[in-house]
Amino acid sequence: MRIKEQIRELILSLGADVCGFAHVDSFDKAPSGFKPRDIFSDCQSIISFGMALPKGLAQINPRLVYKHFNDMGIYMIDELAFKAAKKIQADFDCLTVPIPCDDPYEYWESDKMEGRGLLSMKHIAVAAGLGALGENTLLLNKRFGNMLTLGVILTDMNLPSDHVSQSICMDNCHKCVDNCPVGAIENGVVNQKLCRNHAYGKTKRGFNTTDCNLCRTICPMRYGDEYK
C-alpha cells in the first residue's frame, strides 16, 4: 500500500531505524484502559517505530553514560513522534495522536512499585512486525536486537498490519533469567519492585543513575541475529 510506504519513508527519514504498522483490531484483547481506542476513539491504525541505541552502550557500566543516552533516546523518539504526527496529518488529511514513549502515565501500584505506560510500546511493536519479545520481556528485533527505543502514533487512517516477526531468542537460552541479580524475571514477567530497587539509584549530588541493565546486555541477541 503506497500510503504505508510513504509514511514509513517519512519516519525513517526523521531518524527512526525501523517502522511498522498494526491495525487497531490487533488490540481487542489488550487490558481495558490500555487499548489504543481508550485514548483515541477514532483510531484505526497504529504506527510503531524505533531508534537504536549505539551498540557500545551495551559494553559499558550503565550507571551514568548509558543512563544519559538511554534517556536521550526517549526524548528523541518523542520528538520524532511529534514531528511525524504533524507531517502525516498534513500530507494525508487525517488525524494523528503521538503517544509518550515512557512517561507520564496514570497506572501505579505503590505496594508492587508497578507502573504501566499509556500503551504497551513493546506489544504494539510486536503487532506491527518489528520483533518478538525475548525472555527478558524486551523487544528483540532481527537487525537491532534489544537496543531499540520505541515510539507510537495513532491515526484514523485504515492501514493494514505488517507481517508479525518470528522470535530470534536462542534455543534454550535463559541467560537473562539466570543472571538477574535479584531474580526479577520469571515466566515472562518482571517483578518491577525487585527490579526498580536494584536497577535505579542516585549519585551523591542527586543525579539519577541506572545501576543495572544486565538483562539487556547479557542477551546474546542484544545486537540482533548477527551472532546466531
N, C-alpha and C positions, 0 to 999 in steps of 0.2 A: 504494500500500500504506500503510495507516494508520500502522503502526508506524514506517515510514521517516519519515513526515511529522512524527510526534510527536518522534522523535529529532532531526530537522532543526530543528524549532522550539526544542527544548531547547538545542541547541548555539548557535543564533543568539541565543537569549535570554541566554546566558552571555558574549556578546561577539564571537562569530565573525561575519564578514561573508558567508561562503559555506560551504556544506556539501554533500557529495555522497557517493555510495555505490558501492562496487565489490565484486563477488563475487570470492572467492578464486581461482576458476578463471581469472580475468583475468591471473594472475601465474605461470602454468605455465612460461612461457619466461624468467622472471627468472633471473639467475645463481644457481647453487647457493650457499646460505648467506645469500641476500638475499631469500628468499621469506617471505611472512607466516607460513606454516606451519613455517618453520625456527625461528621464535620461539615460536609458539603452535600446537601441532599440531592443536587442535580448531577453529582459525579457519575460519569460513565466509564472513565478510564483513568489509570494511574501511570504516570511516567516515573520510572525509577532510574537512578543514575549513581555513579560512584567515582570518587577520585582517590587514586592510590597514594599512600604514603611512600616516601623514599625507602628503598629496601634497607639501607643502612641503619634506619631507626630500630630495626629488629635485632641489631647486633650490639647495641649499647645498653648501659644501665638506663632504665627508663625514667629515673627519678625527675630529672629536670629537662633535658633536651627532648626526649621522646614526648614528655608531657606537654611541653610548649608547642611542638609542631603537630601533635595529635589534636590539640585544641584549635590550632590554626586551621587544620583541615576541616573542622566542624564549622568554623566561621566562613571559610571559603566555599564550602558546599552550600551553606545557607545563602550566601551572596549570589552564587550561581543559580540557585533555585529562584531567587527573587528576579534576577535579570532575565532568565529564561522564561519565567511565567509571564512577564510583561511582553516579551518579544512574541511568544506563542499567541497570546490573546490578540495582539495587534495584527499578526500575519494571517491568522486563521479565523478571526472574528468569533472567538469562543471565550468562555470563562475559564480562568485558571486559579488555583489556590496552592501556593507554595507552603510546605509543611516544615516546621523546625526540625532540624536533624536530631537534636538531642533534647534540650530544654527550651522553654518551660513546658511543664506538664502538671496535671492535677493529681493523678493517682499516686498515693503514697501510703504504705502500711508501715507505721513507725516501729511497731514491735519487730517486724521482719526486716526493716530497712529496705523495703521492696518498692521500687518505682517502676512505672511503665510510661513510655512515651505516648504521645497522642495517637500515633500509629506505630506498628512494628516495622521499622525500616527493613530489617533483615527478611521478614516473612514476605513483605512486598517485593523485595529484590528476588526472592526465590520464585514467586509467582510470575515475575517479569523476565525470567530466564537468565538472571545474572549469576546464578550459582546455586549451591545447596548448602545446608547447614552442616558444619562439622560437629564432632563430639564435644568440642569446646563451646558449642552453640553459636559460634561466629560464622558469618557467611564465608564460604570458600568459593572463589572464582577460579576458573580454569587458568586464566592468564595471570591474575594478580593475587591469587591466594587469599589470605585473610587480611590483606593490607588496605582494603577499601573503606573509605568513609562514605556513607550513603545519604542520598537525598531523594525527595519525593515531590512531585507536583500532581495535584488532582485537576482533572479537566472534564467539562461536559461534552467533549467530543467523544464519539463512539468509535474506539480504535480496538482492533483485535489484539489478543495477547500474543507475546512471543513464545517460542517453544521453551518448556521447562528444561533446565540443565540436569545432568546426572551428577551424582556425588563424586568428588575426587579424593575423599578420605582414603588413606592407605588401608588395605585389608588388615584387620586385627591390630590396628594401631590405637593405643589408648594412652599415649604419652601425656596428653593434656590432662586427662583424668588422674592418671597415676602420679603425676608430678606436681599437682596443685598443692602448694604448701599447707593449705588449710582444708583440703578435701571438699572444696565448694562445688565441684561438678559431679552430678550423679543423675544417671538416666536421662541425659539430655537437658537437665535443668541446672541453673546456677543458683546456689544459696547466696542471695545478694548480701545478707548480713555478714556472713563469713567473708565474702569477697571484699566488700567495702571496707570492713575494719582492717583487713590486711593490706589492701592494694593502694589505699589513698592516705596521704598524710600532709604535713606542712613543714616548711623549714622554720628555723628559729625566728626568722623575720616575718613569717606568716604566709609565704608563698605556697600555693597548693603543689603537691607532688604526686607522682604516680610511682609507687614503690614496688609494684609487681605487675607485670604483663606476661607472665610465663606461659599462660595458656595460649597466647598468640605466638610467642617467639619460639616455643619448643615444638610447634607443629611442623612436621616435615613438609607439609604443603603450604607453608606460610607464603611462599612466593609463587604458588600455582603448581602445575604438574610437571615443571621442567626437570624435577629430580625423580619423577616417578619411573 
